[in-house]
Amino acid sequence: MKGASIALGGAVWPVGGIRQKVIAAERQEMDVFFVYDDGTTQNSNNYIQAKNTAEWLHSDMFIVPINTVRDAVEYLEGQGTVWLEGNDKKTL
């Protein structure tokens, strides 16, 4: 599934079609969905769109907001082990 927009320095940028990407990830039974978060509460924010779509689907997939590739790596190295132990959604 294509969807990443990543700069050479590791910055992550917003992409289109987030709702469709979350639906596709849910259909493929993904556990974690990393998504750009611009820090706003506007509906145009990729993270807000992904979170709302996952809730609409009643998904137990973890929607993890990131701004850099390093954020995703740190989640997988540290926080990522937390979600394996319970059903609560954990984010950075």
N, C-alpha and C positions, 0 to 999 in steps of 0.2 A: 504494500500500500504506500503510495507516494504521499508525502505531506510535510516533510521537513524543509525548513528554510533556515539554513545555518551558515553563518559567516565564517571566514577562515580563522578568526580569533575565537570562535566558539559561541558567539552570540546567537541566540535563537530569535527568529522574527515571526510575526503572525502569518498565517496561511489561510486560504479560502477553503470552504467546504468542510468546516469542522464538524458540523452535525452529521454529515454523511460519513466522515471518518470515524466518529464515535460509534455510529450504527454498524459500520463494517467491522470495527474492532470487537464490538459486542457479539456480533454473529460469529466471529472467529474465536470467541471465548478468551480474549486477552484479559490478563489480570491487571495490567497497568497501562495507562494512557498518559504520556507526557505531552504537555501542551503549553504554549507560550502564554504568559500572564503579563499584561501591560500595567497591572496594578489598579485599574479603574473598575468601577462597578457597572459600566455601560454594557449593554447587551452585545456590542460589537467586539468586546474582549473575547479572544479565543477561549480562555479558561472558563469564563462565565457561560459561554455557549456550550462548551463540552460538559461542564458540570450540570447544566440544565437539561441537556440531552440525555445524559446518563441517568438522571433522576426520572425523566419522562419514561425511559426504558425500564425503570426499576432494576438497573444494573448494579452489580456489586463490584464492578471494575473500579480501580483506584484512579481518579483523575488527579494527576500531579502537576501543579503549576511550576514552570521553569522559565528562566531567562537566559540560561547558558547551558551548554552541554555538560559543564562541570556540575551544575545543579542536579542533572539527571544521574550522573555518576555517583555523586554523594548520596543521593536517595538510594540507589541500588547498593552502595557499600554500607550504608548505615541504616537509614530509615526503612529501606526495602525489606529488611529482615523482620520489622515490626508487623507489617501487614500479613505476613504468613501465619502469625500466631492468633489472629482474631478476625472478626468480620467487620470491625469499624474501619472506616476510610481514614487513612493517614495521609497527610500532605506535608510538604516542607515547612 
